[in-house]
Amino acid sequence: MYKRLILILAISMLIFSLAGCGREDQGSAEVNEESAVDDSAADSASTSADSAAAVQTGLREEEEYDYKPAELACSLPKGFVASSSEEGMYLHKSYPKDLSAISYDISDTTEDITKMTMDEYKNIIEEDFLTTYGDAVAVNISTYENIILDHRNGLKIKMSYNFKDTDYEQLTFLFFNGTEIHNLTFTQEGDHDWMEEFESCAANLHFVEMEN
């Protein structure tokens, strides 16, 4: 039912492709200071009327909403910059020593995957690991909440797993925007202590409606 999610999560799986390259080549990744997720990218766009409102948890918006093309905006944690090789991927300046990453992707779909259950999501992630890498990865989901941001239904998901003998913790936000799904994923590698800053970054999330 939610096979489209495999495509939507593809950008997140790029983290592990980058991880493999990073371990083989200890040179620094080429990055720049431009960021589509950062507030600075919203200079030429109009901010959603309710952008000052924080993410509302435990709720779903049931009324019809006039969705408009939009992008998520937030302040990136210090030290994270846009990758020059992968659009929507943000790496720490110390990469590849620290493989923690932030990924942002917008996928076209009319299916509201934010209605999926936690078990459905967990099964898709585990199946994707097995199909893509041939590894059976046990995913532990500690948070799975319905949320609303600027009238858009979403999911907040926090999970952890061990992949290739390395522990990862992920914080993911999925939002339905009429004909598209926005996927923002924060990934912490090993004992690098980023999750508190990732949560702080997510606290100022808002949608920026783009001008036609």
Helices and strands as residue ranges (DSSP letters): H 4-8, H 10-24, E 31-32, G 39-42, E 46-47, E 56-57, E 70-73, E 80-83, E 89-92, E 101-108, G 113-115, H 118-133, E 140-149, E 152-163, E 166-176, E 180-189, H 195-202, E 206-209
